[in-house]
């Protein structure tokens, strides 16, 4: 039991609250041919993938890390690395705004 006046957060509730606030744990990208591809929302990207993103060179390298096994299909659908990275940057910027306004539940 927490002490009076102390903040206590339930991790699962906080994560769910932020996922709802930003539209989910995955980002969907639709190519012009109507196919949809996903990558983890920047708030929910695991440590390993973050390390791989930091180590990747250029938009192409980073986009490949984000999409993983979906990369070839994404490219065949008319997608491009620069476009995907623009989406990624937009999602990051939008989530910064959301995080500044959002207040997660305390339990």
Rosetta blueprint (number, residue, H / E / L):
1 X L
2 X L
3 X L
4 X L
5 X L
6 X L
7 X L
8 X L
9 X L
10 X L
11 X H
12 X H
13 X H
14 X H
15 X H
16 X H
17 X H
18 X H
19 X H
20 X H
21 X H
22 X H
23 X L
24 X L
25 X L
26 X E
27 X E
28 X E
29 X E
30 X E
31 X L
32 X L
33 X L
34 X L
35 X L
36 X E
37 X E
38 X E
39 X E
40 X E
41 X L
42 X H
43 X H
44 X H
45 X L
46 X L
47 X H
48 X H
49 X H
50 X H
51 X H
52 X H
53 X H
54 X H
55 X H
56 X L
57 X L
58 X H
59 X H
60 X H
61 X H
62 X H
63 X H
64 X H
65 X H
66 X H
67 X H
68 X H
69 X H
70 X H
71 X H
72 X H
73 X H
74 X H
75 X H
76 X H
77 X L
78 X L
79 X L
80 X L
81 X H
82 X H
83 X H
84 X H
85 X H
86 X H
87 X H
88 X H
89 X H
90 X H
91 X H
92 X H
93 X H
94 X H
95 X H
96 X H
97 X H
98 X H
99 X H
100 X H
101 X H
102 X L
103 X L
104 X L
105 X L
106 X L
107 X L
